Amino acid sequence: MTVLEVIQRSAEFLTRKGVESPRLQVELLLAHVLEMPRLKLYLNFERSLTEAELGAMRELVKRRGAREPLQYLVGSTSFCGLELRVAPAVLIPRPETELLAERAWSFLAQLDSRPATALDFGTGSGCLAIALAARCPHAAITAIDVSAAAFAVAGENAARHGLGERIRFVLGDGFAALPAEARFHLIVANPPYIPSTELATLQPEVRDHEPRGALDGGADGLDFIRRLAAEGARWLQPGGRLMLEFGDDQAEPVVALFAKQGWGVEAVENDLTSRPRILVARLGSA
């Protein structure tokens, strides 16, 4: 079979399986199998695949048809221009989290303190910590995660980008894993925020394949955000900020949680679909 035939037949299969953007998905999978940029496929439509290449492609298309995420199949994704390894142990970084990263590194970049210090609370793939370290060479980054499997992926990603010495990875359950004297100019977090009862309604790619611990925010989706509001202040430097991502329709309760704990809400920022998505808070009045 030629490249074009594989693309056409595989796209038809994924269409029947209800996969969104089936042709794009197939092209990305085939580019991965053939180890070439996706756009180069268009220059090789008449190229015949070897039996080994066809076998690998059939297996990947079958798995994608079973709604396994594309990023897990190819083993990586792009975040803020950085190629990161992803695996079922970690949440796949989303575009809205890139907005959180941009807001965070903009804050760190304008600090006079050297080094500026930041804590990535629940680092997962390490995407936030790595983006901050890459954009703010003067910053000292600490990243925490309770999952040993996620911890390993994050460390590998940091090493891939030559940032292993710049980020201190701590395996443990949140703030309790930190030394008592630790203080940060910034705490950044993309915590689990999906209400438990809504997990079953998510797309199969998310519901059946991404780690539940990185999604499930408890009965109202706010368990981890409530923890950040209650415990985060003790770990901030004077003038520091806490920035986090939250879910749809959570802006009002999230703001109320932080106000109740004595925080001032500096901003609630929208994502690319104009939905409130990011909270920026500081101690005291904003």
Secondary structure, DSSP 4 states (H G I P E B T S, - for coil): -BHHHHHHHHHHHHHHTT-SSHHHHHHHHHHHHHTS-GGGGGG-TTPBPPHHHHHHHHHHHHHHHTT--HHHHHTEEEETTEEEE--TTSPPP-HHHHHHHHHHHHHHHT---SSEEEEEES-TTSHHHHHHHHH-TTEEEEEEES-HHHHHHHHHHHHHTT-TTTEEEEESSGGGGS-TT--EEEEEE----B-GGGGGGS-HHHHTTS-GGGTB--TTS-HHHHHHHHHGGGGEEEEEEEEEE--TT-HHHHHHHHHHTTEEEEEEEE-TTS-EEEEEEEES--
